[in-house]
Amino acid sequence: MAVQKVILFCIVFSGCTLRGWTEEYDKLHLSLEVTADNRRYFDSDYDWSSGFTLQGSANFDKYNTAGLLLGLHQIKLKDGSQAAAMVTDPGVVQWGVFGRHSFTPVYAVFQPYVGADVRFSWMGWSYRTPVFVDSHLIHYDGIVTTELNVSAGVRIHLVYVDLFGEIECGGMGVFSPTDQGVRNTFLPSAGYIGVKLGAAITF
C-alpha cells in the first residue's frame, strides 16, 4: 500500500512539474547566447574565417524565437590570391537579426531546429602597399558587406545552461567602392559553409 502511494505521488508530481514547465514557457523568456563558428568559403580569394558572436533572443511561443546579434570575426585570405597580395587578412564587425523554429517545444531536452539570419558587416584591413586616392595616400580601409544565412542544428536543454551546435550555409555580398573611395576589385562576394557551437542562459 505504501509503495502504491509513493508511485502515485511520483506520477502526480511529475505531471504537475511538466505542466509548470509548459505554462512557464507560454510566457516571454529572454536568452543570452555566446557562439563560436568556423566557415569555409567557395571563392578562390577567401580561405576560412572564425570568430565569436553574442546573441540575445526571446521566445514568442513554444516553438519560435527571434533576436539580435553582434559578432567579431577574422577572415583568412588564401595564400597567392589577388586579395592576399593587396591587403592583410580582414577583421569583421557584424550586427544583425536572426530567427529559429524548433521542431519540439523549447522546454524539451532535445530540440532540433532550423534558423536564418541577416547580417550587416564592416570589414577592415590595411593595404600591403599604400594606394593613392585623390592625391591622398591610403594605408587603411574598410567596406560594408551583407550576409544571408540559413542553418540547421540541435539544442540540448539542461538545468542551468543550454548547449547547441549547427551547420550553416549562406552568402556574403561585398559592395564597392571602399570607405576611402577605392574601387573594390580584390575582395569579391562569396558563398560559404560553416559550423557553429554555442551556449545559452535563459532568464
Secondary structure, DSSP 8 states (H G I E B T S, - for coil): -HHHHHHHHHHHHHHHHHHHHHHHTTS-EEEEEEEEEEEEESSSSEEEEEEEEEEEEEESSSSEEEEEEEEEEEEEE-TTSHHHHHB---EEEEEEEEEEEESS-TTSSEEEEEEEEEEEEEEEEEEEEEEEETTEEEEEEEEEEEEEEEEEEEEEE-SS-EEEEEEEEEEEEE-SS-TTS----SS--EEEEEEEEEEEEE-
